Amino acid sequence: MNPIVELVDNSFIFIVAISVLLLVGVTVAMIYFVFRYSEKNNPKPDQSITGSTTLEILWTVIPLILVLAMFFYGYEGFKEMRNIPPNAMVVKVTGKMWFWHFEYDNKKTSDTLLLLPQGKDVRFELESADVNHSFYVPAYRVKEDCIPGRTNHMWFHTTNEGLFDIECAEYCGLNHSYMLGTVKIVPEKEFLEWYNKVDSVQAPDSLKTDSLKTVKTDSVKTTQLKTDTTKSAGNKKDSIKLNSKDSLKRKEK
């Protein structure tokens, strides 16, 4: 299991459990005091109640222990997020208005879709081309800001194959809600086949260029055909001139 996911989930469960325990305790105590010390049951208020040093110490020390425990769990997760493995593969992530741009070590790039091999540590170098963005992958419990003029770092260990959402967790403008992406985890063999085919991205472009050239040539041919029709139209004018001359000769006769 991804260590970051495990630590973040444990911290979340711990904080939620304490919150639920406090909620139940406070609610039960409140209901008890409402009925136990109501005006109906105590028409004459008891004036003998005084302060308790023991209670004051308890409700100061116990919350302090709980807060320190939350901090401990949170800091363990933070340390793991900052402890990037030295042999992790590197992917440069650039946030732009409004899409994610990815660049690999061999300069291969992709937009929106982040393809990664299964069972690998991946280090992300996060940048922004315009405004503040926040690279957030909920499935791996990681989020880090992309700031213009600054490079931030983040990492996670890829686990199961599949598709996982990428979101921008910081409002970055008009189309912020459409700044989505996908992490696709595939077997390492499949990833390497895609990763090493550098020319595969350029091939369709060359085909497109050839097709455009063909279209342009066809359009020229079409224009020439139009020119031929104009010539034929000129022949029609010549025939009209001949007819007019013939008619004039007949009149002179």
C-alpha positions as CSV (number, residue, x, y, z in Angstrom):
1,M,0.0,0.0,0.0
2,N,1.1,3.6,-0.6
3,P,2.7,4.8,2.6
4,I,1.3,8.3,2.1
5,V,-2.2,7.0,1.7
6,E,-1.9,4.9,4.8
7,L,-0.6,7.7,7.0
8,V,-3.2,10.2,5.7
9,D,-6.0,7.8,6.2
10,N,-4.9,6.9,9.7
11,S,-4.7,10.6,10.6
12,F,-8.1,11.3,9.2
13,I,-9.7,8.3,11.1
14,F,-8.0,9.4,14.3
15,I,-9.2,13.0,14.1
16,V,-12.7,11.9,13.1
17,A,-12.8,9.4,16.0
18,I,-11.8,12.0,18.6
19,S,-14.3,14.5,17.1
20,V,-17.2,11.9,17.3
21,L,-16.1,11.0,20.9
22,L,-16.2,14.7,22.0
23,L,-19.5,15.3,20.2
24,V,-21.1,12.4,22.0
25,G,-19.6,13.3,25.3
26,V,-20.7,16.9,25.1
27,T,-24.2,16.1,23.9
28,V,-24.8,13.5,26.6
29,A,-23.5,15.9,29.3
30,M,-25.7,18.7,28.0
31,I,-28.8,16.5,28.0
32,Y,-28.0,15.3,31.5
33,F,-27.6,18.8,32.9
34,V,-30.8,20.0,31.2
35,F,-32.9,17.5,33.1
36,R,-30.9,17.1,36.3
37,Y,-30.6,20.8,37.0
38,S,-33.8,22.0,35.4
39,E,-35.9,24.6,37.3
40,K,-38.6,22.0,37.8
41,N,-36.3,19.6,39.7
42,N,-34.4,22.4,41.4
43,P,-36.9,25.2,42.3
44,K,-34.2,26.7,44.6
45,P,-30.7,26.9,42.9
46,D,-27.9,25.4,44.9
47,Q,-25.5,28.2,45.9
48,S,-22.9,26.0,47.4
49,I,-21.1,25.0,44.2
50,T,-17.5,26.3,44.0
51,G,-14.6,26.0,41.6
52,S,-12.6,22.8,41.2
53,T,-8.9,22.9,40.5
54,T,-9.0,19.2,39.5
55,L,-11.6,19.8,36.8
56,E,-9.7,22.8,35.4
57,I,-6.5,20.8,35.1
58,L,-8.3,17.9,33.4
59,W,-10.1,20.1,30.8
60,T,-6.7,21.8,30.0
61,V,-4.5,18.7,29.9
62,I,-6.8,16.3,28.1
63,P,-7.4,18.7,25.1
64,L,-3.6,19.4,25.0
65,I,-2.9,15.7,24.7
66,L,-5.4,15.2,22.0
67,V,-4.1,18.2,20.0
68,L,-0.5,16.9,20.3
69,A,-1.6,13.4,19.2
70,M,-3.3,14.9,16.1
71,F,-0.1,16.9,15.4
72,F,2.0,13.8,15.8
73,Y,-0.1,11.8,13.2
74,G,-0.1,14.8,10.8
75,Y,3.6,15.4,11.1
76,E,4.4,11.7,10.3
77,G,2.4,12.0,7.1
78,F,4.1,15.3,6.3
79,K,7.6,13.8,6.7
80,E,6.7,10.9,4.4
81,M,5.5,13.4,1.8
82,R,8.8,15.3,1.9
83,N,10.9,12.1,2.0
84,I,11.2,11.7,-1.8
85,P,13.0,8.5,-2.8
86,P,16.3,9.3,-4.6
87,N,15.7,6.9,-7.5
88,A,12.2,8.1,-8.3
89,M,11.3,8.8,-11.9
90,V,10.7,12.5,-12.6
91,V,7.7,14.2,-14.2
92,K,7.5,17.9,-14.7
93,V,4.0,19.3,-14.1
94,T,3.0,22.7,-15.4
95,G,-0.3,24.2,-14.5
96,K,-1.8,26.4,-17.2
97,M,-5.2,28.2,-17.7
98,W,-6.9,25.7,-17.8
99,F,-5.2,22.3,-18.2
100,W,-2.3,20.2,-16.9
101,H,0.9,19.8,-19.0
102,F,3.3,16.9,-18.3
103,E,6.9,16.5,-19.5
104,Y,9.0,13.3,-19.0
105,D,12.7,12.9,-18.7
106,N,13.1,12.1,-22.4
107,K,11.2,15.4,-23.3
108,K,8.1,13.5,-24.2
109,T,5.0,15.5,-23.3
110,S,1.3,15.1,-22.9
111,D,-1.7,17.2,-21.8
112,T,-4.4,16.2,-19.3
113,L,-3.5,12.5,-19.3
114,L,-0.6,11.4,-17.0
115,L,0.6,7.9,-17.9
116,L,2.7,6.2,-15.2
117,P,4.0,2.6,-14.7
118,Q,2.7,0.5,-11.9
119,G,4.8,0.0,-8.8
120,K,7.1,3.0,-9.2
121,D,8.0,6.0,-7.1
122,V,7.3,9.2,-9.1
123,R,8.6,12.6,-8.2
124,F,6.7,15.6,-9.6
125,E,8.3,19.0,-10.2
126,L,5.4,21.5,-10.0
127,E,5.4,24.8,-11.8
128,S,2.8,27.3,-13.1
129,A,2.8,29.2,-16.4
130,D,0.4,31.9,-15.3
131,V,-1.5,32.0,-11.9
132,N,-1.5,29.9,-8.8
133,H,-2.8,26.3,-9.3
134,S,-2.9,23.3,-7.0
135,F,-2.1,19.8,-8.2
136,Y,-4.4,17.4,-6.4
137,V,-4.7,13.6,-6.8
138,P,-7.3,12.4,-4.3
139,A,-6.7,8.7,-4.8
140,Y,-3.1,9.2,-3.6
141,R,-3.9,11.8,-0.9
142,V,-1.4,14.3,-2.2
143,K,-1.8,18.0,-3.1
144,E,0.8,20.7,-3.7
145,D,0.6,24.2,-5.1
146,C,2.0,25.3,-8.4
147,I,3.3,28.8,-8.1
148,P,4.7,31.1,-10.9
149,G,8.4,31.5,-10.7
150,R,8.8,28.7,-8.1
151,T,9.3,24.9,-8.3
152,N,7.5,22.7,-5.7
153,H,7.9,19.0,-5.2
154,M,5.6,16.1,-4.6
155,W,5.7,12.3,-4.9
156,F,3.7,9.1,-4.6
157,H,4.1,5.4,-5.2
158,T,1.9,4.0,-7.9
159,T,-0.1,1.0,-6.9
160,N,-3.1,-0.5,-8.7
161,E,-3.7,-0.2,-12.4
162,G,-6.6,2.1,-13.4
163,L,-7.7,5.7,-13.9
164,F,-7.5,8.3,-11.2
165,D,-8.7,11.9,-11.1
166,I,-6.5,15.0,-11.2
167,E,-8.0,18.2,-10.0
168,C,-7.0,21.8,-9.4
169,A,-7.7,22.5,-5.7
170,E,-7.2,26.3,-5.9
171,Y,-9.4,28.8,-7.7
172,C,-7.4,29.9,-10.7
173,G,-9.9,31.8,-12.9
174,L,-13.1,31.5,-15.0
175,N,-12.7,27.8,-16.1
176,H,-11.2,26.5,-12.8
177,S,-13.8,23.8,-12.5
178,Y,-12.9,22.4,-15.9
179,M,-9.1,22.1,-15.1
180,L,-9.3,18.3,-14.7
181,G,-7.0,15.5,-15.7
182,T,-6.4,11.7,-15.3
183,V,-3.6,9.6,-14.0
184,K,-3.5,6.3,-15.9
185,I,-1.5,3.5,-14.2
186,V,-0.4,0.8,-16.6
187,P,2.0,-2.2,-16.4
188,E,5.7,-1.1,-16.7
189,K,6.1,-2.9,-20.1
190,E,3.2,-1.0,-21.6
191,F,4.5,2.2,-20.2
192,L,8.0,1.7,-21.6
193,E,6.6,0.9,-25.1
194,W,4.8,4.2,-25.0
195,Y,7.6,6.1,-23.3
196,N,10.3,5.0,-25.9
197,K,8.2,5.7,-29.0
198,V,9.3,9.3,-29.2
199,D,8.6,9.5,-33.0
200,S,5.1,8.0,-32.6
201,V,3.8,11.4,-31.7
202,Q,5.3,13.1,-34.7
203,A,4.2,10.6,-37.3
204,P,0.5,11.7,-37.4
205,D,1.7,15.3,-37.8
206,S,3.7,14.4,-40.9
207,L,0.7,12.5,-42.3
208,K,-1.4,15.5,-41.6
209,T,1.1,17.7,-43.5
210,D,1.0,15.4,-46.5
211,S,-2.7,15.3,-46.5
212,L,-2.8,19.1,-46.4
213,K,-0.4,19.2,-49.3
214,T,-2.7,16.9,-51.3
215,V,-5.7,19.1,-50.5
216,K,-3.8,22.2,-51.6
217,T,-2.9,20.5,-54.9
218,D,-6.5,19.5,-55.5
219,S,-7.6,23.0,-54.8
220,V,-5.2,24.3,-57.4
221,K,-6.5,21.8,-59.9
222,T,-10.0,22.8,-59.1
223,T,-9.0,26.4,-59.8
224,Q,-7.6,25.4,-63.1
225,L,-10.9,23.8,-64.0
226,K,-12.6,27.0,-63.1
227,T,-10.2,28.8,-65.5
228,D,-11.2,26.4,-68.3
229,T,-14.8,27.2,-67.7
230,T,-14.0,30.8,-68.1
231,K,-12.3,30.2,-71.4
232,S,-15.4,28.4,-72.6
233,A,-17.3,31.4,-71.5
234,G,-15.0,33.5,-73.6
235,N,-15.8,31.2,-76.6
236,K,-19.4,32.0,-76.1
237,K,-18.6,35.7,-76.3
238,D,-16.7,35.1,-79.6
239,S,-19.7,33.3,-81.0
240,I,-21.9,36.2,-80.1
241,K,-19.5,38.6,-81.9
242,L,-19.6,36.5,-85.1
243,N,-23.4,36.4,-85.0
244,S,-23.5,40.1,-84.7
245,K,-21.1,40.6,-87.6
246,D,-23.2,38.3,-89.7
247,S,-26.3,40.2,-89.0
248,L,-24.7,43.5,-89.9
249,K,-23.5,42.1,-93.3
250,R,-27.0,40.9,-94.0
251,K,-28.3,44.4,-93.3
252,E,-25.8,46.0,-95.7
253,K,-26.9,43.6,-98.4
